[in-house]
Amino acid sequence: MAELFDAISIEISPDETVATLRVAPGVEVSDCDREAVLAYLAEQQIQLQPESRDAIDSLLAAVRADPDQSHAVVVARGRPPEHGRMGRLLWEEAFDPDTAADRARGSAGDAAGDACHYTRSAFTMVRAGDHVATLVKPTEGVDGYTVRGKTLAARNGKPAQIKFDRSVLLRPDGAVVAQESGALSWRSGELKVVSHLEIDDFVDFSTGNIDFDGDVTVHKGVRDCFVVSAAKDLRIRGMVEAADVVAGRDARLEGGVAARDKGRVYVERDLHARYLDSAAVVVGRHALIDKEIVSTDLSIAGTLAAPSGAIIGGETTVGGAVELAELGSAGGSETLITLGAMRDFDELKGKLGTLAAAASEMHRKAKEQFDMLTANAAKLTASQAEQMTELQFSLATLDALRDKMSRADEKIAAVVAAHTDAELTVHRVIHAGVRLRLGEYEARFKDPIKGPVRITLGASGRPLLTDLVSESARDLAEVAPVHRLDGQPAPRGKGASRAA
């Protein structure tokens, strides 16, 4: 049989961190072979370790037990280098862009696990002060070594190449904090908070609902049932379908609104829209509409300008002046327009009036009981005397409450009077089927009125119609039936229609 020294070989791994001793078949092992193996390893410059001798002994024992087989054992191990980690952003779970889609899917389900895809969002929203991530510093590397003792140099980690603009703050402890509210943007190594959110396509299932604390621009449109809410300005370049849109300041709806009686528009300040069709619309200040307003429930606190457009059907309430090309339609669509009124304030006055009536009724009943007890003051029991004291306190409280309600009603009326202007200008025609409310009156147009005309309230408080070509004015009742909204007979002006 072959000598051991001729049958052994050493194998070194490619990274030189593992040395394997291999023995070919057909070898006889003697008592002195252990030292021969150690000498061989020394000749190969293998750095022996405490466990190396035990590995050699186990190898020789295996050869003795089965000399006809090949045997191998690891006799030495080095250590690969541990390269330092690069600096990186460690995201807070709620703001990690890599898991944004999963978070949206998880938050879109109800208790039964059914997903509401409308509430999913493709954007990560933050508010000023949110801790969005931590900038982790790079670490130093730890050198390794080979089985022959050669040093394997480790690389130190490099700082993260991340740009931060002034919308985020990097604190000394590495915390990254949003300085503004908006959408978190992480692109090409730059982290910032975007205060103007631009959506290149439609607001639909690809984006989910939008609720943004800043300006929003949608370059296409808004699909059915979705919500777009901007705390500041909103611009939608395509059509708004049966959706809800909200602007905390101004809104430009360049593609118009076709809501099919399901969509709503709320604008805190000014609205400019191409057209409005079958929507519920509230405007806090002024509105400019390029074309028609059709079958829309429209409330505007300020002015309405649609010099090339028309109001057809629906119900419109405007606090300031109104300018239109046409009012109503040739087909006689029932169209209601109220001038010089603020719907929200009118509703508030209505609620206040209901409360005042209830307080007055409570006062009446308490006064009746108090007067009855007063008439029998000499015969009152102790409990009746106590009841009389309580009624007196209640009457004083109700008097104070009614006085506050009266002053509040006067203030509301003063605000409405100061910020409203009952004026309607129509350039082409007012069609039959139009109902016009202004001041205490309502006019119902049975026949078309050719423009250009202006309708205002005269010094007497009655509606006046002015022909803008001849500048001649006459009582509106001369061309359309006019009645008082409170049901009282309307005073008739010169030449007023008897139908009034």
C-alpha positions in Angstrom: 0.0 0.0 0.0 1.0 3.6 -0.6 2.8 5.7 2.0 0.7 8.4 3.7 3.0 11.2 2.7 2.5 10.3 -1.0 -1.3 10.2 -0.7 -2.2 13.4 1.1 -3.0 16.7 -0.5 -4.2 20.1 0.7 -7.1 22.0 -1.0 -7.5 25.8 -0.4 -10.8 27.5 -1.0 -10.9 30.4 -3.6 -11.1 33.0 -0.9 -8.2 31.2 1.0 -10.2 30.9 4.2 -10.7 27.1 4.3 -8.0 24.5 4.1 -9.1 20.9 3.5 -6.7 17.9 4.0 -7.5 15.0 1.7 -6.2 11.4 1.8 -6.4 9.1 -1.3 -7.5 5.5 -1.0 -5.1 2.6 -0.3 -3.0 4.1 2.5 -1.6 2.4 5.6 -1.4 4.6 8.7 1.4 4.2 11.3 1.8 5.7 14.7 4.2 8.4 13.4 1.9 9.6 10.6 0.4 12.3 12.8 3.7 14.1 13.0 4.2 13.6 9.2 0.9 15.3 8.6 1.8 18.2 10.8 5.1 18.6 9.0 3.3 18.6 5.7 0.9 21.3 6.8 3.8 23.4 8.1 5.5 23.0 4.7 2.3 24.3 3.1 2.4 27.3 5.5 -1.0 26.4 6.9 -1.6 28.2 10.2 -2.7 25.6 12.6 -5.4 26.3 15.2 -6.2 24.5 18.5 -8.8 22.4 16.8 -6.4 21.4 13.9 -4.8 18.5 15.8 -8.1 17.0 16.7 -9.2 17.2 13.0 -6.0 15.4 12.0 -6.6 12.6 14.6 -10.1 12.1 13.4 -8.9 11.9 9.7 -6.3 9.3 10.6 -8.8 7.2 12.6 -11.1 7.2 9.6 -8.3 6.1 7.3 -7.4 3.2 9.6 -11.0 2.1 9.8 -11.5 2.1 6.0 -8.2 2.5 4.1 -9.9 1.8 0.7 -11.9 5.0 0.7 -10.9 8.6 0.2 -11.1 10.8 3.3 -11.0 14.6 3.9 -11.2 17.0 6.8 -11.0 20.7 7.3 -7.8 21.4 9.2 -7.8 25.2 9.3 -10.1 28.1 8.8 -9.4 31.8 8.1 -11.9 34.6 8.4 -13.4 36.6 5.5 -13.1 40.4 5.9 -16.2 42.1 7.3 -16.7 45.2 5.1 -18.1 48.2 6.8 -21.8 49.0 6.0 -22.5 52.1 4.0 -24.5 54.9 5.6 -28.2 54.6 4.9 -31.6 55.8 5.7 -33.5 53.7 8.2 -37.1 54.4 7.5 -39.8 54.7 10.1 -42.4 52.1 9.3 -45.2 54.5 8.4 -43.0 56.3 5.8 -41.0 53.6 4.1 -41.5 54.1 0.4 -40.7 50.4 -0.3 -43.7 49.3 1.7 -46.1 52.1 0.8 -48.2 49.9 -1.4 -48.5 47.2 1.2 -49.5 49.7 3.8 -52.2 51.1 1.5 -53.5 47.6 0.9 -53.6 46.9 4.6 -55.3 50.1 5.6 -57.9 49.9 2.8 -59.6 46.9 4.3 -62.5 46.9 6.8 -62.9 44.7 9.8 -64.0 41.8 7.6 -60.9 42.2 5.5 -62.7 43.6 2.4 -60.5 46.0 0.5 -61.7 49.5 -0.3 -59.5 50.4 -3.2 -60.7 54.0 -3.3 -58.9 54.7 0.0 -55.6 53.3 -1.1 -52.9 55.9 -1.9 -49.8 55.9 -4.0 -48.4 58.8 -2.0 -46.9 58.9 1.4 -48.2 62.0 3.3 -46.3 63.6 6.1 -47.0 66.5 8.5 -44.5 69.0 9.8 -42.7 67.5 12.8 -43.0 63.8 11.6 -39.9 61.7 12.2 -39.7 60.0 8.9 -36.3 58.3 9.0 -32.9 58.1 10.7 -29.6 58.6 8.8 -27.4 55.8 10.0 -23.6 56.5 9.9 -21.3 54.1 8.0 -19.4 51.5 10.0 -15.7 50.5 9.8 -14.6 47.2 8.3 -12.9 44.4 10.2 -9.9 42.7 8.4 -10.0 39.0 7.8 -7.1 36.5 7.3 -6.3 33.4 5.2 -5.4 29.9 6.3 -1.8 30.9 5.6 -2.0 34.0 7.8 -2.3 36.6 5.1 -4.4 39.6 6.0 -7.6 40.1 4.0 -8.2 43.9 4.0 -11.8 45.1 4.7 -13.3 48.2 3.2 -14.8 50.9 5.4 -18.4 51.9 4.7 -18.9 55.1 2.9 -21.3 57.9 4.0 -24.7 57.8 2.4 -24.9 60.2 -0.6 -28.3 61.7 0.3 -29.5 65.2 -0.5 -31.9 67.0 1.9 -33.5 70.3 1.0 -34.9 72.7 3.5 -38.2 70.9 3.7 -36.5 68.3 6.0 -34.2 68.7 8.9 -31.3 66.4 9.7 -30.7 66.4 13.5 -27.3 65.8 15.1 -28.6 62.3 16.3 -29.4 61.4 12.7 -33.2 61.8 13.0 -34.7 63.1 9.7 -37.8 65.3 10.5 -40.3 66.8 8.1 -40.2 70.6 8.3 -43.3 71.0 6.2 -46.5 69.1 5.5 -47.0 67.5 2.1 -46.0 64.4 0.2 -42.7 62.6 0.9 -40.5 62.4 -2.2 -37.6 60.0 -2.4 -36.0 60.0 -5.8 -32.4 59.7 -7.1 -30.9 60.0 -3.6 -32.9 63.2 -2.7 -35.3 63.3 0.1 -37.8 66.2 0.4 -41.3 67.1 1.2 -43.3 68.3 -1.8 -45.8 71.1 -1.1 -47.2 70.9 -4.6 -48.5 67.4 -5.6 -48.6 66.8 -9.3 -50.5 63.7 -10.6 -49.6 63.0 -14.2 -52.6 60.8 -15.0 -56.1 60.4 -13.7 -57.1 60.1 -10.0 -58.3 56.6 -10.1 -57.4 53.2 -8.7 -53.7 53.8 -9.5 -53.6 56.7 -7.1 -56.5 56.2 -4.7 -58.1 59.2 -3.0 -56.0 62.3 -2.6 -55.9 64.3 0.7 -53.0 66.7 0.5 -51.9 69.5 2.8 -50.8 71.8 0.0 -51.4 72.5 -3.7 -52.6 69.7 -6.1 -52.5 69.6 -9.9 -54.2 66.7 -11.7 -53.1 66.6 -15.3 -55.9 64.5 -16.5 -59.2 64.0 -14.7 -60.9 62.5 -11.6 -62.8 59.2 -12.0 -66.2 58.3 -10.4 -66.3 58.0 -6.6 -62.8 59.3 -5.9 -62.0 62.2 -3.6 -59.4 64.9 -4.2 -58.8 67.3 -1.3 -56.2 70.1 -1.4 -55.6 72.2 1.6 -54.5 75.0 -0.7 -55.0 75.5 -4.5 -56.5 72.7 -6.7 -56.1 72.5 -10.5 -57.7 69.7 -12.5 -57.0 69.8 -16.2 -59.4 67.0 -17.3 -63.0 66.3 -16.5 -64.3 65.7 -12.9 -66.8 62.8 -13.0 -69.1 61.8 -10.2 -66.4 62.5 -7.6 -65.8 64.9 -4.7 -63.3 67.7 -5.0 -62.3 70.1 -2.2 -60.0 73.2 -2.4 -58.9 75.0 0.8 -58.2 78.1 -1.4 -58.9 78.4 -5.1 -59.9 75.8 -7.7 -59.5 75.6 -11.5 -61.6 72.8 -13.0 -60.4 73.2 -16.6 -62.2 70.1 -18.0 -65.5 70.9 -16.2 -67.7 68.8 -13.9 -70.1 66.1 -15.0 -71.2 64.6 -11.7 -74.5 62.9 -12.6 -76.1 64.1 -9.3 -73.4 62.2 -7.3 -70.4 64.5 -7.2 -69.7 67.5 -5.0 -67.4 70.5 -5.3 -66.4 72.6 -2.3 -64.1 75.7 -2.8 -63.1 77.9 0.1 -62.3 80.9 -2.1 -62.6 81.3 -5.9 -63.7 78.8 -8.5 -63.0 78.8 -12.3 -64.6 76.0 -14.1 -65.3 75.2 -17.8 -68.8 74.0 -17.0 -70.9 72.5 -14.1 -73.3 69.6 -14.8 -75.5 67.9 -12.2 -73.3 68.6 -9.2 -73.5 70.1 -5.7 -71.2 73.0 -5.6 -70.3 75.4 -2.8 -68.0 78.4 -3.4 -66.8 80.6 -0.5 -66.1 83.7 -2.6 -66.4 84.2 -6.4 -67.0 81.9 -9.4 -66.2 82.2 -13.1 -67.8 79.7 -15.3 -66.9 79.5 -19.0 -70.0 77.7 -20.3 -73.2 76.2 -18.9 -74.3 75.5 -15.4 -76.8 72.6 -15.8 -79.0 71.0 -13.2 -76.6 72.0 -10.4 -77.2 72.9 -6.8 -74.9 75.9 -6.6 -74.2 78.2 -3.7 -71.8 81.1 -4.1 -71.1 83.6 -1.3 -69.7 86.2 -3.7 -70.2 86.9 -7.4 -71.0 84.6 -10.3 -69.6 85.5 -13.8 -70.6 83.4 -16.8 -70.9 86.1 -19.5 -70.8 83.5 -22.3 -72.7 80.8 -20.3 -76.2 79.9 -19.0 -77.8 78.5 -15.9 -80.2 75.8 -17.0 -82.3 74.0 -14.3 -81.1 73.3 -10.8 -81.0 75.8 -7.8 -78.5 78.6 -7.6 -78.0 81.0 -4.7 -75.6 83.9 -5.1 -74.7 86.5 -2.6 -73.2 89.0 -5.0 -73.8 90.2 -8.6 -74.5 87.6 -11.4 -73.7 88.0 -15.0 -75.0 85.5 -17.6 -75.6 85.1 -21.3 -78.8 83.2 -20.7 -81.0 82.2 -17.8 -83.1 79.0 -18.2 -83.6 77.2 -21.5 -85.9 77.4 -24.5 -87.4 74.1 -23.4 -88.7 75.8 -20.2 -86.5 73.9 -17.8 -87.5 74.9 -14.3 -84.6 77.1 -13.0 -84.5 78.7 -9.6 -82.0 81.4 -8.8 -81.8 83.4 -5.6 -79.9 86.7 -5.5 -78.4 88.6 -2.6 -78.5 85.7 -0.2 -76.0 83.4 1.5 -77.3 79.9 1.8 -75.2 79.0 4.9 -76.2 82.1 6.7 -79.9 81.6 5.8 -79.7 78.1 7.2 -78.1 79.4 10.3 -80.8 82.1 10.7 -83.4 79.3 10.2 -81.9 77.2 13.0 -81.6 80.2 15.2 -85.2 81.1 14.6 -86.3 77.6 15.5 -84.3 77.7 18.8 -85.7 81.2 19.5 -89.2 79.9 19.1 -88.6 77.0 21.4 -87.1 79.4 24.0 -90.1 81.7 23.7 -92.5 78.8 24.3 -90.5 77.7 27.3 -90.6 81.3 28.6 -94.4 81.5 28.1 -95.1 78.3 30.0 -92.7 79.3 32.9 -94.3 82.8 33.0 -97.8 81.3 33.3 -96.7 79.1 36.3 -94.9 82.0 37.9 -97.8 84.4 37.6 -100.2 81.7 39.1 -97.9 81.3 42.1 -97.5 85.0 42.5 -101.2 85.5 42.6 -101.4 83.1 45.6 -98.2 84.1 47.3 -99.8 84.4 50.7 -101.0 80.7 50.6 -97.8 79.1 49.2 -96.3 76.0 50.8 -92.6 75.7 51.3 -92.2 73.6 48.2 -94.3 76.0 46.1 -92.2 78.9 47.3 -89.1 77.0 46.3 -90.7 76.3 42.9 -91.5 80.0 42.5 -87.8 80.9 43.1 -86.7 78.3 40.5 -89.1 79.7 38.0 -87.9 83.2 38.6 -84.3 82.0 37.9 -85.5 80.2 34.7 -87.3 83.2 33.4 -84.2 85.4 33.9 -82.0 82.8 32.1 -84.5 82.5 29.2 -84.7 86.3 28.9 -80.9 86.5 28.6 -80.8 83.6 26.1 -83.5 85.2 23.9 -81.6 88.5 24.1 -78.4 86.8 22.9 -80.3 85.0 20.1 -81.8 88.3 19.0 -78.4 90.0 18.8 -77.0 87.1 17.0 -79.8 87.3 14.4 -79.1 91.0 13.9 -75.4 90.3 13.4 -76.1 87.6 10.8 -78.4 90.0 9.0 -75.8 92.7 9.1 -73.1 90.4 7.6 -75.4 89.3 4.9 -76.5 92.9 4.1 -72.9 94.1 4.0 -71.7 91.3 1.7 -74.6 90.7 -0.7 -75.8 92.5 -3.8 -79.0 91.5 -5.5 -78.1 92.2 -9.1 -78.6 90.0 -12.2 -77.3 90.9 -15.7 -78.4 88.7 -18.6 -77.1 89.5 -22.1 -79.3 87.4 -24.3 -82.5 86.1 -22.9 -84.3 85.1 -19.7 -86.4 82.0 -20.7 -89.8 81.0 -19.5 -89.7 78.6 -16.6 -87.2 80.7 -14.5 -88.0 81.6 -10.9 -86.1 84.5 -9.6 -85.9 85.3 -5.9 -84.4 88.6 -4.6 -85.1 90.4 -1.4 -88.6 89.6 -0.2 -89.9 88.7 -3.7 -90.1 85.9 -6.2 -90.7 86.5 -9.9 -91.9 83.7 -12.2 -91.2 84.2 -15.9 -94.0 83.0 -18.1 -92.6 84.5 -21.3 -89.0 85.0 -22.5 -87.4 88.4 -21.7 -84.9 89.5 -24.3 -81.6 91.0 -23.1 -79.5 92.7 -22.4 -81.3 93.4 -19.1 -80.4 94.0 -15.5 -82.6 93.1 -12.5 -82.0 94.9 -9.2 -83.9 95.9 -6.1 -85.2 99.5 -6.3 -85.2 102.0 -3.5 -88.7 100.7 -2.5 -87.3 97.2 -2.2 -89.2 96.0 -5.2 -87.5 94.3 -8.2 -86.7 96.5 -11.1 -85.9 95.5 -14.7 -83.5 97.8 -16.6 -83.1 97.6 -20.4 -79.4 98.1 -20.9 -79.8 99.4 -24.4 -82.3 102.2 -23.7 -81.3 102.5 -20.0 -85.0 102.6 -19.1 -86.2 100.9 -15.9 -89.6 99.6 -14.9 -91.1 97.4 -12.2 -90.3 93.7 -12.9 -94.0 93.0 -12.2 -94.8 94.6 -15.6 -93.2 91.7 -17.4 -93.5 88.7 -15.0 -95.7 87.7 -12.1 -94.2 88.8 -8.8 -95.2 87.8 -5.3 -93.9 88.2 -1.8 -92.0 85.2 -0.3 -93.8 85.6 3.1 -97.2 85.0 1.4 -98.4 88.6 1.9 -99.9 90.5 -1.1 -97.2 92.2 -3.1 -97.6 96.0 -3.5 -98.1 96.8 -7.1 -95.8 99.3 -8.9 -96.8 101.5 -11.8 -98.1 99.2 -14.5 -97.5 96.1 -12.4 -99.0 92.9 -13.7 -102.2 91.9 -12.0 -100.8 88.3 -11.8 -98.4 89.6 -9.2 
